[in-house]
């Protein structure tokens, strides 16, 4: 599968700064991964910030944006939030994120507007099985983080 080379893209170059800003708060509650994506619906172009540039580089380089999981999240799912445990765990996004980058047990927030879709993605590692309970009990905390 051929994808997009982001080697010198701002999204990758800024990942250490995003990590520095987000990690003190997020890691204190067990969240190790954060991703913000703003998708322009007319042409699917996007703005992206993440604390894990290696995963994003892998995601685009390997064309994982064409997987069913990415298309569902970005275009088909209604607004709101969902736990990754509700998604197909055999999708390449989840398998490769978990197996190669230790990104697992996530929650994604989808905000849809006529011209833009916003995604806010939080996740932990494979060992943090109980984090889903935290997400469900603290939706308001995550939403405040999003607004911040």
N, C-alpha and C positions, 0 to 999 in steps of 0.2 A: 504494500500500500504506500503510495507516494503522497507526501503532504507538503506543508509549508515550513520553510526554514525561517526561524525567528532569532537566529544567532545574535544579532545586534539590536533586536527590537527592545523598545522601552519596557515592555511587559516583563522581559527577562532581566534586563539591567536594573530595574527598580525593585526586584524581588527581595533583595537584602534590606532595603529601606522599609518596605512593607513589613517584613519580618521584624525589624527593629521596633516599628510602631505598634504592631498588633500582638506580638508574642507575649509580652509581659502580662497583658490582660488575659488573652486566650489560653495560654499554657497553664495559668493558675487555676483554670477550671477544667483542664484536660483536653482542650482543643489544640491540635497541632497543625491544622491546615485551614487556610482562609483563601477565598478566591472571590473577586468581584468582577462581573462581566456586564457590560452595557452593550446590547445588541441593537443595531439600527435595523428595523424591520424591512425597510424598503430595499436594502442591498445586502443585509446580513453582515455588514462590517461591524467591528466591535472595538471597544476599549476594554482593557483587562488589567487588573492588579492582582498579584498573588504573593504569598510568602514562600512559594515553592516553585522557583523558576525551572528547575530540572524536570518536574512533572509536566508543566505547561509546554516546555520544549518538546518533550516526548509525545505529548498529546497531539500537537500540531504537526510535528515531523512525521508521525506515523498515521496521520489522517483519521485519528479517532473521533474527530468532529463529525464524521460521516456515519458513526455507529448509531444504532437505534436509540440507545440511551441518551446520547447528546441531542439528537433530533427531537425526541420526546420532550426532554427538559426545556429546550430552547423554543420550541414551536408549538407543541401539542398540549402540554400540561396546562391546566388553568392556573390562575394566580393563587397564591397561598404558599404553603410550605409542605414538604414531604420528607420523610425519613428514607434513607437509602435502602433500608431493609424492605421497603415496599417495591423496590425496583428489581429487575431481572439481574441476579447476581452472576449470570454467565456472560453478560455484556462485556466486551473488551475493555471499556472504560473502567468498570469496577474491578475486573480481574487484574488488569495491568497496574492500576493505581494501588491496589492492595498488595499485589505480589512483588512489584518492582520498587514501589515508593512508600510502602507502609501507610497508605492513606485509606482509611476504612471508617465505618460507623459514622456516616455523615448525615447532615440535614441541609436541604437546599430551599431557599426562599425565592419565589418567582413573583415579580411585580410586572404586570403587563400594562402598557399604555398603547394608544393607537399606533404610534410611530417607533416606540422603543420598548424593549424587554430588559429588565434588570434581573440578574441572578446574584445571589449572595450565598456562598457555599462555605459551610463549616464542617470539619471532619476531625477525626482523631486517628489513632493507630489501631492495629489489629487487637491489641490487648485490652482496649477500653470498651468492653462489651456493655457496661452499664451506662455509658454516656447517653444512650437514647433516652433513658429515664431523666437524665439531667435536661436534655433538650426539651422534652415535653413539659417538664415542670418549670422551665425558665424561658419560654418563648419570648416573654416581654423583655428579658435581659438581652437576648440576641437581637430583637427588633430595635432596642435602644442602641446597641452597638452599630447596627446598620445605619440608623439615622445619624449617628455620630460621624 
